[in-house]
Amino acid sequence: MAKRFIWKVWLLLNFLTKKVDNDYIAEISTAGNTLRNEDIARQIVKERSELRYETILSILNERDYVVRDAVLGGSSVQDENIHIAPRVTGNWIGADPLFNPKEHKLTFDAVPTAAFRRALDEEVGVEVLGKKTDGGAIIGLVTDVLTAKIDGTVSVNGDIIITGEKIKIAPEGEAGFGVFFAAANGTETPLDYPLSENTPKKILCRVPALADGEYTLKIVTRYSNGSTLLKAARTIVYELPIKVGVTGVES
């Protein structure tokens, strides 16, 4: 059966299995941009509706409010694609336990419906493009030292460990080179502190005082190999978003 959609993937070294040299993970190259309500409303108007764009957008936004309030109120929500359910994580000890923000966390699960999973199996194929390289330079993993999280969540004014290949900042301390956190509006915030560790495979640094939101972590360097520097700067981008004050989705 022919597939309606093809996900094209690059293979990246898996830095979680440090003792295995040939272990790779897949990165979807065809992910595209994130669709928001404005984009969805335009698509509905274009394909299958005589309703005005403003009307559809208003309905989509109102639905978001209803869904969010329902989950915040402790209810589950299910549509044709996703089932969302509230959850509290952490251990509860004692005869009269109390909620402790340091031990417990409010979160939610977002799980695809059976119809969505069936469509994924039946309609999506995969094409492997090969190993992704940029002169061998790659950010493999960002670990928050305080929480040990590797999902992109970081602690403001806390340390993070960046591991990868050829990520050393060189020349170190020179303007325009280093670790940067790029916001959605294009603003890039550099590190305020000197690097605690700066090697080709590991950087230990401190997260600046970022506002809550999602960021793209970038490394700008001329490091190549040994003492040799590239003629032009190389920008290495971490594929996962860096999240500050954003609650992640757990499954």
N, C-alpha and C positions, 0 to 999 in steps of 0.2 A: 504494500500500500504506500503510495507516494505521500510524502510529508508536506504539509502546508507551509511549515516554517523550518528554517535551518539555523541552528545556533553555531556560529563559527567560533572556535576556541583556540587560544594559545596555551601552551604548556609552560608553567612557571615552576621553578624549584620549590619544593615544600620544605620550609625551614623549621617545621615542627618536628620532623624526623631527622635529627642532626647526625645520627649514625648511619644514615642511608644516603648515598651520594646521587642515586639516580631516581629519586622519588619526586614526582611532579604533581602539581594541581592544575586545574583548568581555569582559565580566565576567559569569560565570554567577550569577544571583540564586537559583537553585534548588539550589545546591550542598549546603545542609543541613549537619548536624553530621557530624563524623568518626566512623565506626563503628569500635568496638574489639571485641576478642574477646568481651567480655561482651555487647555488643549483638548480635553475630552468633549467639552461643549462644542467646540468648533468641528470636531470630527463627527459628532452626532448630527449637527446641522448639515454638514457636507454630504453625509451618506444616507440618512434615513429619517429625517424629520423636517416638518414645515414650521416647527416652533422657532421662535426667535432665539438667537444666541443668548441674550440677556436672561430670558426666561429659564432656559436650560441651566445656565450657570448658577442662577439663584436657587434652583431646585437641588443641584449638586451640593452647593454650599450648605443649604439647610439640612440635607441628608447627613453631611459631615457632623454638624452640630448635634443632631439627634443620636447618631451612632456614638459619638464621644460621650454625651451625657448618659446614654444607656450603660456603657461600659463603666464609666465612673460611678454609676449608681449600683454597680454589682451585677448587672445583667449581661448575658451573652448576646452576640449579634451574629446572624448568618445571612449572607446573600448568596448569589449563584457561584461565587468564587472563593470567598474566605469566611471562615468561622473564627470569631474573636471572643475570647473568654478571659475574664479577670482572674488574677491569681496573686497570692501572697507567698513569698519564698522565705526560707529560713527555718531554723529549729526552735521549737517551743519547749521550754523546760520548766518544771515546777507545777504545783497544784493550782496556782493562781497567776499564770503568766500574763505579762503585759507586752504590748507591741513596743519593740525597740528598734528605732530606725537604723541603729548600727548593726543589728542582727537580722532584721527583716526588711523586705523590699516589696513595694507594690508594683506589679507589672501585669502583663497580659500575654496570652498565647494567640498567635495568628496562624491558623492551619488551613491549607487549601481544602476545599470540598471534594467529595468523590468525583463530581462532574469535572472539576478543574484538573484533578489528578489524571482522570481518564483522558481528557483532551491533551494533557502533557505527553502521555504515553503514545497516543495515537497520531498526534499532529506535529510533533516536534522531532526533528532529526539533528544530529551533531556532525559537524565537519571539523576535524583536527587540522589546524594550519601548521603545526610544528612547534618547536621551541621558540619562545619569545626572547629576543636579545636586543640590547642596546649597548653594544660593546661589552656585554657581560655585566653591565651595571643594573642592579635591581634592589628595591626595598622589599624584603621578604616578609617581615613581621615587625609590628610595633607593640611593645608590652608595657603596660602601666605598672610601675614598680610597687606602688602602694597597694593596688588591688589585685595585681597579677592578671588582669584582664587582657585578652588579645583580640577583642571584638571591635577595637577602634575607640572604645571609651577611655578617656584620659582624665587625670586629676589636675586642675589648675594649680600652678606653683609646685607640682609634684614632678618626680623624675620619670622619664620613659626610656626604654631601651629599644633602639632601632637596629635590627640586624638585616644583613643582606650581602651583596657583593659589590665591591668597588664604590662604597658609599662614603669613604673618608672625605672630610671637608678639606680641600686644598685649593688655594692657600687659606689657612685658617686665620680668622680675625680680619680678613680683608672685606671691605664693603661689597655687598652683592653676592657673597658666598656664605653658605651655611644652611640651617634648617629653617623653613618658613611654613607658616600656617595660613593658607589662602581661604578667605571667606567667599560666600556665593556672590557677593557684590564686587569681587575682584581685589579687595584689600588684602595685602599680605603682611602678616606680623612675623618679624624675625625673633629669634631667641634673645632674651635679655641677659642671659648668663653665659659664661664660657663653657665649653664642652668639658664634661668630666672625663670622657673617654672618646677618642676619635681614631678609629682604625678602619681599614678597608672593609671589615665585616661587622663592625659594631660601633654604634654611637650611643653614648649615655649623656642625656641632656635634660634640661628642665623646661616644663611647659610654661609659657608666659601667661599673664593674666588675661585670658581670652574670655569674651562674652559667651553665654550659652549659645549653642548652635553646632552646625556641622562645618568641618574644614577639610581642605585637601592638604596633606603633608607633602612638602616638596624639599628636595635636597639639591642645592646648586653647588657644583664643584667642578674643578678642572683635573681632579685626580684621575689617573689612568692606570699606572702600574709602577710600583717602586717610587723613584724620585722623578719620574717623567710626568709632566703635566700636559694636558690637552691644550691646544692653541685657543680653543673657544670653550666657554662654559657649557657644562652638560647639566640638564635638569632631569632629576629622577623623581617620578611621581608615584606615591603609594596608591595602590588600587582601591583600598578600602577607605571610606570616609572616617575622619577623626571626629569624635563626638564629645562635646563638652556640655555637661548638664542635660544630656538627652538620654531618656530611658530607652534601653535597647529592648528588642523583642526576643523573648526566650521561648523555646519550644520544649 
